[in-house]
Amino acid sequence: MSELVARQKFACPSCGAEAQWNAAKQALVCPFCGTEAPGKLDATTGVVEERDLVSALRNIPDSDRGWSAEKVSVKCQNCQAITVFDAARVGQRCDFCGSSALIPVEQIKAPIRPESLLAFKIAETKVRESIRAWYASRWFAPSKLGTSALTDTVKGFYLPYWTFDAQAHADWTAESGFYYYETESYRDSEGREQTRQVQHTRWESSAGELDHIFDDELVPASRGVDERLLEKIAPFPTKELVPYDPGFLSGWVVEQYQIDLIAAAQRARDRMQRELESLCAQQVPGDTHRGLQVSADYENQTFKHVLLPVWLLTYDYGAAHFHVAINGVTGKIDGKYPLSWVKISLAALAVLIVLLIVALVAASR
């Protein structure tokens, strides 16, 4: 397994063991004797640098790569996630899917180092309580699921994201439709002559422009967690990002990005373009419109590579594999769970009985 850079340790001043970032105490804490390491990291302040996107797409210097601490990387042959962890740890199974098919990653070029991160704020004990409460509220989940010790498999991860900023100017053209009504005569089913108002549309050419600022458009770069699940536990308070410090990662598993800067920038641009089209559509006068064309220019494009904290519960139920994710800052939770077809059948039967009773009561009147 490849070493990215020289190892940086955070030793406990009492027993010499390696201190780890503790979400509950917001400090580096020894997992053995509980002593807080001196020089507490500040997870609330600091200047986070925005980097020019165009220059970065041309070249990222080697000095901006690596983790600033000794890390090892393995790739799961099942889910394709690349997991990065402390060199002293020996990974036996993939932390995302549980597969034992792990191979060392020998990298030709080290990954781009994160500029910033959000430190874990939600403690593990709170996460376990949230998971139990969440399962209890899933009506159609199997009853025994809530009583299973599934919280034993919860783990904290720093997941890779890209953020993008841009100033956009858009010019648009469209045909604006204005409704008007004319009176029309017709004969009803009994042959009597009636009148009604019929809607028509008058079309006129229209044009306009707008300026919009995109700030911290997040693009997840994870392979280990489904992007749709990550969207459900968003947003992350990116205004609270702090400069990257390897101390925050001590004792935690990090996933390395596999959606690179070029692919992420294209995703962000596509999303920005769709949002601009929506904003332009709101400007088109009239009752409706057609043929909207938007031409956009983007300036002051910047990006950041950031790590965001996510608690992840991974478990198998029957032959299926499930993930439950918890935002490591806000505590927002979502995920998938197995369905109890017995409960679903009983619920459907109850609905049918209620409908039958209503029909019988209506018929008896």
PANUDREN-19269 format. One record per residue (C-alpha): x, y, z; residue in three letters. Coordinates in nm, 2 decimals. Each point is the difference from the previous one (the first is absolute). Example, Ala and Ser with C-alpha at 12.3 -4.5 7.8 and 13.67 -1.06 7.14 Angstrom:
! residues 2
<<1.23 -0.45 0.78> ALA> <<0.14 0.34 -0.07> SER> 
***
This chain:
! residues 365
<<0.00 0.00 0.00> MET> <<0.13 0.34 -0.10> SER> <<0.10 0.27 0.25> GLU> <<-0.13 0.34 -0.11> LEU> <<0.23 0.22 0.22> VAL> <<0.19 -0.02 0.32> ALA> <<-0.21 -0.10 0.30> ARG> <<-0.13 0.26 0.24> GLN> <<-0.10 -0.13 0.34> LYS> <<-0.21 0.15 0.28> PHE> <<0.13 -0.17 0.31> ALA> <<-0.18 0.00 0.34> CYS> <<0.21 0.19 0.25> PRO> <<-0.08 -0.25 0.28> SER> <<0.04 -0.35 -0.15> CYS> <<0.15 0.06 -0.34> GLY> <<-0.28 -0.16 -0.20> ALA> <<-0.13 0.18 -0.31> GLU> <<-0.28 0.25 0.07> ALA> <<-0.31 0.00 -0.21> GLN> <<-0.25 0.27 -0.09> TRP> <<-0.29 -0.02 0.24> ASN> <<-0.33 0.14 -0.13> ALA> <<-0.16 0.03 0.34> ALA> <<0.29 0.19 0.15> LYS> <<0.11 0.18 -0.32> GLN> <<0.36 -0.08 0.08> ALA> <<0.27 -0.26 -0.05> LEU> <<-0.05 -0.26 0.27> VAL> <<0.20 -0.31 0.09> CYS> <<-0.23 -0.30 -0.05> PRO> <<0.18 -0.19 0.28> PHE> <<0.04 0.24 0.29> CYS> <<-0.24 0.28 -0.10> GLY> <<0.26 0.27 0.01> THR> <<-0.05 0.30 -0.23> GLU> <<0.30 0.08 -0.21> ALA> <<0.14 0.35 0.03> PRO> <<-0.04 0.26 -0.28> GLY> <<-0.37 -0.08 -0.06> LYS> <<-0.11 0.03 -0.36> LEU> <<-0.24 0.28 -0.07> ASP> <<-0.30 -0.13 -0.20> ALA> <<-0.18 0.33 -0.01> THR> <<0.24 0.25 -0.15> THR> <<0.26 0.05 -0.27> GLY> <<0.03 0.13 -0.35> VAL> <<-0.10 -0.24 -0.27> VAL> <<0.16 0.06 -0.34> GLU> <<-0.20 0.00 -0.33> GLU> <<0.21 -0.12 -0.29> ARG> <<-0.02 0.11 -0.36> ASP> <<-0.18 -0.27 -0.20> LEU> <<0.15 0.07 -0.34> VAL> <<0.36 0.00 0.13> SER> <<-0.06 -0.32 0.19> ALA> <<-0.14 -0.18 -0.30> LEU> <<0.32 0.07 -0.18> ARG> <<0.23 -0.11 0.28> ASN> <<0.00 -0.09 0.37> ILE> <<0.35 0.03 0.16> PRO> <<0.13 -0.30 0.19> ASP> <<0.03 0.22 0.31> SER> <<-0.38 0.01 0.01> ASP> <<-0.03 -0.38 0.00> ARG> <<0.00 -0.26 0.28> GLY> <<-0.15 -0.01 0.35> TRP> <<0.28 0.17 0.21> SER> <<0.01 -0.32 0.21> ALA> <<0.09 -0.36 -0.07> GLU> <<-0.31 -0.18 -0.15> LYS> <<-0.06 -0.33 -0.18> VAL> <<-0.26 -0.05 -0.27> SER> <<-0.19 -0.31 -0.10> VAL> <<-0.26 -0.05 -0.27> LYS> <<-0.31 -0.22 0.03> CYS> <<-0.05 -0.23 -0.29> GLN> <<-0.37 -0.01 0.07> ASN> <<-0.12 0.36 0.05> CYS> <<0.32 0.16 -0.15> GLN> <<0.04 0.24 0.30> ALA> <<0.36 0.10 0.08> ILE> <<0.03 0.02 0.38> THR> <<0.29 0.19 0.16> VAL> <<0.09 -0.06 0.36> PHE> <<0.28 0.03 0.25> ASP> <<0.31 -0.20 -0.08> ALA> <<-0.02 -0.20 0.33> ALA> <<-0.34 -0.13 -0.08> ARG> <<-0.04 -0.33 -0.19> VAL> <<-0.32 -0.01 -0.20> GLY> <<-0.16 -0.34 -0.04> GLN> <<-0.33 0.09 -0.16> ARG> <<-0.14 0.30 -0.19> CYS> <<-0.15 0.25 0.24> ASP> <<-0.28 0.08 -0.26> PHE> <<-0.12 -0.34 -0.12> CYS> <<0.17 -0.25 0.23> GLY> <<0.18 -0.18 -0.29> SER> <<0.33 -0.16 0.08> SER> <<0.12 0.05 -0.36> ALA> <<0.24 0.28 0.07> LEU> <<0.32 0.08 -0.19> ILE> <<0.27 0.26 0.07> PRO> <<-0.01 0.31 -0.21> VAL> <<0.34 0.09 -0.15> GLU> <<-0.05 0.36 -0.12> GLN> <<0.20 0.15 -0.29> ILE> <<-0.09 0.34 0.13> LYS> <<-0.13 0.09 0.35> ALA> <<-0.36 0.14 0.02> PRO> <<-0.06 0.37 0.03> ILE> <<0.02 0.09 0.37> ARG> <<-0.33 0.14 0.15> PRO> <<0.00 0.38 0.06> GLU> <<-0.25 -0.02 0.28> SER> <<-0.24 -0.22 0.20> LEU> <<-0.28 -0.01 0.25> LEU> <<0.09 -0.18 0.32> ALA> <<-0.23 -0.25 0.15> PHE> <<-0.24 0.17 0.25> LYS> <<-0.25 -0.28 0.06> ILE> <<0.13 -0.25 0.25> ALA> <<-0.03 -0.37 -0.05> GLU> <<-0.24 -0.05 0.29> THR> <<-0.24 0.25 -0.15> LYS> <<0.03 -0.17 -0.33> VAL> <<-0.10 -0.34 0.15> ARG> <<-0.30 0.16 0.16> GLU> <<-0.11 0.17 -0.32> SER> <<0.02 -0.33 -0.19> ILE> <<-0.21 -0.18 0.25> ARG> <<-0.26 0.28 -0.01> ALA> <<0.01 0.00 -0.38> TRP> <<-0.07 -0.37 -0.02> TYR> <<-0.28 0.02 0.25> ALA> <<-0.17 0.25 -0.23> SER> <<0.02 -0.22 -0.30> ARG> <<-0.35 -0.16 0.01> TRP> <<0.05 -0.25 -0.27> PHE> <<0.34 -0.12 0.11> ALA> <<0.02 -0.35 0.16> PRO> <<-0.07 0.02 0.38> SER> <<0.32 -0.19 0.08> LYS> <<0.21 0.25 -0.19> LEU> <<-0.05 0.26 0.27> GLY> <<0.12 -0.23 0.27> THR> <<0.30 -0.13 -0.19> SER> <<0.34 0.13 0.11> ALA> <<0.06 0.16 -0.34> LEU> <<0.15 0.31 0.16> THR> <<0.31 -0.21 0.08> ASP> <<0.10 0.04 -0.37> THR> <<-0.02 0.38 -0.01> VAL> <<0.32 0.17 -0.11> LYS> <<0.11 0.36 -0.06> GLY> <<0.15 0.10 -0.34> PHE> <<0.14 0.31 -0.16> TYR> <<-0.15 0.00 -0.35> LEU> <<0.15 0.19 -0.29> PRO> <<-0.18 0.29 -0.16> TYR> <<0.08 0.28 -0.24> TRP> <<-0.16 0.35 0.03> THR> <<-0.02 0.25 -0.29> PHE> <<-0.06 0.37 -0.01> ASP> <<-0.07 0.22 -0.31> ALA> <<-0.15 0.33 -0.11> GLN> <<-0.23 -0.06 -0.29> ALA> <<-0.16 0.23 -0.25> HIS> <<-0.28 -0.14 -0.21> ALA> <<-0.18 0.14 -0.31> ASP> <<-0.33 -0.16 -0.09> TRP> <<-0.26 0.00 -0.28> THR> <<-0.34 -0.16 -0.01> ALA> <<-0.36 0.02 -0.12> GLU> <<-0.23 0.14 0.26> SER> <<-0.36 -0.13 0.00> GLY> <<-0.29 0.21 0.11> PHE> <<-0.34 -0.16 0.06> TYR> <<-0.31 0.16 -0.13> TYR> <<-0.36 -0.14 -0.02> TYR> <<-0.27 -0.01 -0.27> GLU> <<-0.36 -0.09 0.04> THR> <<-0.10 -0.31 -0.19> GLU> <<-0.34 -0.14 -0.07> SER> <<-0.08 -0.37 0.02> TYR> <<-0.29 -0.25 0.06> ARG> <<-0.01 -0.21 0.31> ASP> <<-0.10 -0.36 0.02> SER> <<-0.37 0.09 0.00> GLU> <<0.03 0.21 -0.32> GLY> <<-0.02 0.34 0.17> ARG> <<0.22 0.28 -0.11> GLU> <<0.26 0.11 0.26> GLN> <<0.30 0.23 0.01> THR> <<0.34 -0.04 0.17> ARG> <<0.33 0.18 0.03> GLN> <<0.28 -0.16 -0.20> VAL> <<0.37 0.08 0.09> GLN> <<0.24 0.11 -0.28> HIS> <<0.36 0.10 0.01> THR> <<0.16 0.31 -0.16> ARG> <<0.38 -0.05 -0.06> TRP> <<0.25 0.29 0.02> GLU> <<0.38 0.00 -0.02> SER> <<0.18 0.09 0.33> SER> <<0.35 0.03 0.12> ALA> <<0.19 0.09 0.32> GLY> <<0.31 -0.06 0.21> GLU> <<0.10 -0.07 0.35> LEU> <<0.31 -0.03 0.23> ASP> <<0.03 -0.27 0.26> HIS> <<0.27 -0.11 0.25> ILE> <<0.05 -0.37 0.07> PHE> <<0.16 -0.06 0.34> ASP> <<0.12 -0.34 0.13> ASP> <<-0.18 -0.22 -0.25> GLU> <<0.08 -0.35 0.15> LEU> <<0.09 -0.30 -0.21> VAL> <<0.05 -0.32 0.19> PRO> <<0.30 -0.21 -0.12> ALA> <<-0.08 -0.32 0.19> SER> <<-0.03 -0.35 -0.14> ARG> <<-0.07 -0.16 0.34> GLY> <<-0.33 0.18 0.06> VAL> <<-0.29 0.05 -0.24> ASP> <<-0.01 0.37 -0.12> GLU> <<-0.38 0.00 0.05> ARG> <<0.04 -0.10 0.36> LEU> <<0.25 0.28 0.06> LEU> <<-0.24 0.25 -0.16> GLU> <<-0.26 -0.10 0.26> LYS> <<0.22 0.08 0.30> ILE> <<0.11 0.34 -0.15> ALA> <<0.05 0.28 0.04> PRO> <<0.34 0.03 0.17> PHE> <<0.09 0.34 0.15> PRO> <<0.28 0.08 -0.23> THR> <<0.03 0.35 0.14> LYS> <<0.16 -0.17 0.31> GLU> <<0.28 -0.17 -0.20> LEU> <<0.34 0.02 0.16> VAL> <<0.34 -0.04 -0.15> PRO> <<0.12 -0.36 -0.05> TYR> <<0.20 -0.14 0.29> ASP> <<0.09 -0.37 0.02> PRO> <<-0.08 0.00 0.37> GLY> <<-0.37 0.00 -0.08> PHE> <<0.05 -0.32 -0.19> LEU> <<0.18 -0.18 0.28> SER> <<-0.18 -0.32 0.08> GLY> <<-0.26 0.04 -0.28> TRP> <<-0.04 -0.17 -0.33> VAL> <<0.02 0.22 -0.31> VAL> <<-0.13 -0.08 -0.35> GLU> <<0.21 0.12 -0.29> GLN> <<-0.18 0.17 -0.28> TYR> <<-0.05 -0.20 -0.32> GLN> <<-0.20 0.27 -0.18> ILE> <<0.29 0.22 -0.10> ASP> <<0.01 0.38 -0.03> LEU> <<-0.08 0.00 -0.38> ILE> <<-0.31 -0.22 0.04> ALA> <<-0.12 0.18 0.31> ALA> <<0.04 0.34 -0.17> ALA> <<-0.21 -0.12 -0.29> GLN> <<-0.27 -0.13 0.24> ARG> <<0.00 0.34 0.18> ALA> <<-0.02 0.19 -0.34> ARG> <<-0.30 -0.21 -0.11> ASP> <<-0.17 0.06 0.33> ARG> <<0.07 0.38 -0.02> MET> <<-0.13 0.01 -0.36> GLN> <<-0.33 -0.17 0.11> ARG> <<-0.04 0.24 0.28> GLU> <<0.06 0.30 -0.23> LEU> <<-0.26 -0.13 -0.25> GLU> <<-0.25 -0.03 0.29> SER> <<0.08 0.36 0.11> LEU> <<-0.03 0.13 -0.35> CYS> <<-0.33 -0.18 -0.04> ALA> <<-0.14 0.19 0.30> GLN> <<0.09 0.32 -0.18> GLN> <<-0.19 -0.07 -0.32> VAL> <<-0.32 0.21 0.00> PRO> <<-0.34 -0.13 -0.08> GLY> <<-0.21 -0.29 0.11> ASP> <<0.22 -0.27 -0.16> THR> <<0.30 -0.02 -0.23> HIS> <<0.17 -0.22 -0.25> ARG> <<0.34 -0.02 -0.18> GLY> <<0.21 0.13 0.29> LEU> <<0.36 0.04 -0.10> GLN> <<0.27 0.09 0.26> VAL> <<0.35 0.11 -0.08> SER> <<0.22 0.02 0.31> ALA> <<0.36 0.13 0.07> ASP> <<0.18 -0.10 0.32> TYR> <<0.27 0.20 0.17> GLU> <<0.20 -0.02 0.33> ASN> <<-0.03 -0.37 0.01> GLN> <<0.15 -0.15 0.31> THR> <<0.00 -0.34 0.17> PHE> <<0.09 -0.18 0.32> LYS> <<0.06 -0.36 0.08> HIS> <<-0.16 -0.06 0.34> VAL> <<-0.07 -0.29 0.24> LEU> <<-0.34 -0.02 0.17> LEU> <<-0.08 -0.22 0.30> PRO> <<-0.26 -0.28 -0.04> VAL> <<-0.10 -0.28 0.24> TRP> <<-0.09 -0.31 -0.19> LEU> <<-0.18 -0.31 0.10> LEU> <<0.05 -0.30 -0.23> THR> <<-0.18 -0.32 0.04> TYR> <<-0.15 -0.30 -0.19> ASP> <<-0.36 -0.12 0.05> TYR> <<-0.07 -0.32 -0.18> GLY> <<0.17 0.02 -0.34> ALA> <<-0.02 0.38 -0.02> ALA> <<0.26 0.26 0.10> HIS> <<-0.10 0.33 0.17> PHE> <<0.15 0.33 0.10> HIS> <<-0.12 0.26 0.25> VAL> <<0.19 0.33 0.00> ALA> <<0.01 0.28 0.26> ILE> <<0.13 0.35 -0.06> ASN> <<0.30 0.03 0.24> GLY> <<-0.07 0.37 0.06> VAL> <<-0.38 0.04 0.00> THR> <<-0.11 -0.35 0.09> GLY> <<-0.24 -0.03 -0.29> LYS> <<-0.07 -0.37 -0.07> ILE> <<-0.13 -0.20 -0.29> ASP> <<0.05 -0.34 -0.16> GLY> <<-0.15 -0.32 -0.13> LYS> <<-0.16 -0.28 0.20> TYR> <<-0.16 -0.33 -0.07> PRO> <<-0.38 -0.02 -0.03> LEU> <<-0.23 -0.24 0.19> SER> <<-0.25 -0.13 -0.25> TRP> <<-0.21 -0.13 0.29> VAL> <<-0.04 0.35 0.13> LYS> <<-0.07 0.13 -0.35> ILE> <<-0.26 -0.27 -0.06> SER> <<-0.17 0.07 0.33> LEU> <<-0.01 0.38 -0.08> ALA> <<-0.15 -0.06 -0.34> ALA> <<-0.26 -0.23 0.15> LEU> <<-0.09 0.26 0.26> ALA> <<-0.05 0.26 -0.28> VAL> <<-0.22 -0.24 -0.19> LEU> <<-0.21 -0.07 0.31> ILE> <<-0.05 0.37 0.06> VAL> <<-0.10 0.06 -0.36> LEU> <<-0.24 -0.29 0.02> LEU> <<-0.16 0.14 0.32> ILE> <<-0.04 0.34 -0.16> VAL> <<-0.16 -0.15 -0.31> ALA> <<-0.24 -0.20 0.21> LEU> <<-0.10 0.30 0.21> VAL> <<-0.06 0.21 -0.32> ALA> <<-0.21 -0.28 -0.15> ALA> <<-0.22 -0.03 0.31> SER> <<-0.10 0.37 -0.01> ARG> 
***
